[in-house]
Amino acid sequence: MKQKRSTGVTAFARGVLVLVGVTLASPVSAQVDLAGLWRPLARNQDGSGMDGDLAGLPLNEAGRQRALSWVPENFEVAELVCRPHSFDYSIEAGPSQLRWVPEVEDSTQRIVAFHGRLSMREQESDIWLDNRPRPSDQVRYSWSGFSLGEFEGNTLVQTTTHLKENYLRRWGPMRSDRATVRTRWKRIGNYLRATVIIYDPIYMDAPYLRTSLFWVNDPNLVLPPYPCEEATGTVVEPGTVPHSLPGKSFLPAHDPNMTDAFGTPYEPRLGGVETMYPEYIAKMKTLPRPKTVMGEGDRGQ
Amino acid sequence: MSGTSRYWSVVALATCALLMFIAESVHTQNAPWAWAPPIHTIARGKVEVVPVRGNVHMLVGAGGNITIHAGNDGVIAVDAGAADMTEQVWAAIQTISRRPLRYIINTSDREDYSGGNEALALKGSTIPFRPAEDARVSDGMRGIQKASIISYLTAFERMSAPTGKVAPRAEGAWPDNTYSTPQKKLPFNEESIVIMHVPSTTDGHSIVYFRTSDVISVGDLVDMTGYPRIDIQAGGTADTVLEGLNRLIELTVPNRKSEAGTLVIPGRGRLVDQPEVVYYQQMVAIVRDRVKDMIGRGMTLEQIKAARPSRDYDLRYGTNTGPWTTSMFIDAVYAGLAKNPGGELR
């Protein structure tokens, strides 16, 4: 009996060693390879869909005022016609194919960077995993910014600074050039989840968080180019700045008397931290519903 | 437990302990970052060199930004920084080039940009027509042990004074090489340099276009740290700033994906390109239009300020302290519109 127990303990100890060996065979700070072509899973943007709707955005007073002054002609300013979506917006906003290419250090075979490209307006992002110093605050900022990455378990955490100001939605709300964007990339089998958290001390009262899912690793995916050149025949005269004066916005979501097919009240369409949370739905039910329902043709993007 | 079992158990426990130690070490290395990672900023009182492109560098921290173009012909400085920063500026220039400083180009007469004129010019020398030891020529044809200072005529007039009057600035700080035409061309260091008169925050403002390098140094026409410092007394208004910004936008050509290409060195703050100049122009135009609308509705300056027409930009560009506050900016916008009440909104 004693002999059998001793054999059992030995077998258990050997089993632990085998498990440890298997564990050690993988890198301790497991690098997960995101390489490949990823097809996005389409999702709706937040809000009602009314042009100008700011619901779900944690905008502060400045962010709201900025958004309320926006007019569609802003996108017709010749110099802004080729302005790309930012990487974080493209992840959320629609059918944006994604490609990650790893850069491998020859001597160690460790991934030192991922180079990403989104087909939506050809945005690119380099995530450096070598902990290189961030550039000074005096260098030129870019649409994709500067990103460092590190793995937390099997999640790649990308932290981006040096971003040019750009839009959160294509009807006015902006993310400032003081924002930091943290994106958590997690591969789940053939799925890739991107959780984007935007911290903006200029236009937000709280971090704004969005999660998008890339559907499947598809080796046959095509990333088309997006050629663009400055427009010269837009409706906006060169040198002019189209905008709405305070209280004069004509966007449907900014009209207190107008609503959508769901009867969305006016107040939530102005955004704010409260409107991000499900609990706000109960409050929305107590708010007055505008009487004029906009037509289908008035519906936004 | 047999000796063999005890042996394997000890080995297994030791291995587990080692693994836990490694795991803990890795966890420590991968500690989450703060939400806003530290980014290097220029320390107060220090001058730092920011490479821009090719022969062009930007010096930051000496008051207004200074642009340095260095090559075989020597060094050109666009602006000279504040008077008390000359030694730091000169030390920074020396890290870029040991060639002589030949020119200082003032974008305006403001102290933050031209305060170092006198002391910095004395560090350099003009290109001589003849060697100093050549006795056959007059003094004027020999090299002068002082860099030449270029500005638009109005900037010179604001630093100097007619005979018998007290000049705001010492004579050594005055530009000795002025222009009063729309532009002055200056080939130097195999670079095509165009100095352009672009009235904006003052009526004597110049911008300097390094055409070969595709870099434009614009002085305080663009200030990435704050609202434009409009000097009403010196002929600046929100409208002249907007005209200057529109001129600058016309000159800039971004690369594919709407960025980089022509680089713009602002009077303060970081290096920018066309889209950020457009954002800055839009900010100025929107605030100007709101103030104009409020004037049209009969509001007083105090009422306009209380309505905060720049509220969406104040956290980014505004301040309530220092030499140029949000309130002073609104004062200047208002005063400029009062000077030109019939001006068209653009």
Interface residues (C-beta under 8 A of the other chain):
Chain A: Q3 R5 S6 T7 V9 T10 A13 R14 V16 L17 V20 T23 L24 V28 S29 E61 A62 G63 Q65 R66 S69 V77 E79 L80 C82 R83 P84 R121 E122 Q123 P133 R134 P135 S136 D137 Q138 V139 R140 Y141 S142 W143 L148 E150 F151 E152 V157 T159 T161 H162 K164 E165 S176 D177 R178 T180 R182 Y199 P201 I202 Y203 P207 C228 P238 G239 T240 V241 H243 L245 P246
Chain B: M1 S2 T4 S5 W8 S9 V11 A12 T15 C16 L19 I22 A23 V26 Q29 N30 P32 W33 W35 A36 P37 P38 I39 H40 T41 I42 E48 V50 M58 V60 L242 N246 I249 E250 P254 R256 K257 S258 E259 A260 L263 G269 R270 L271 V272 D273 Q274 P275 E276 V278 Y279 Q281 Q282 A285 I286 D289 R290 D293 P309 R311 D312 Y313 D314 L315 R316 R346
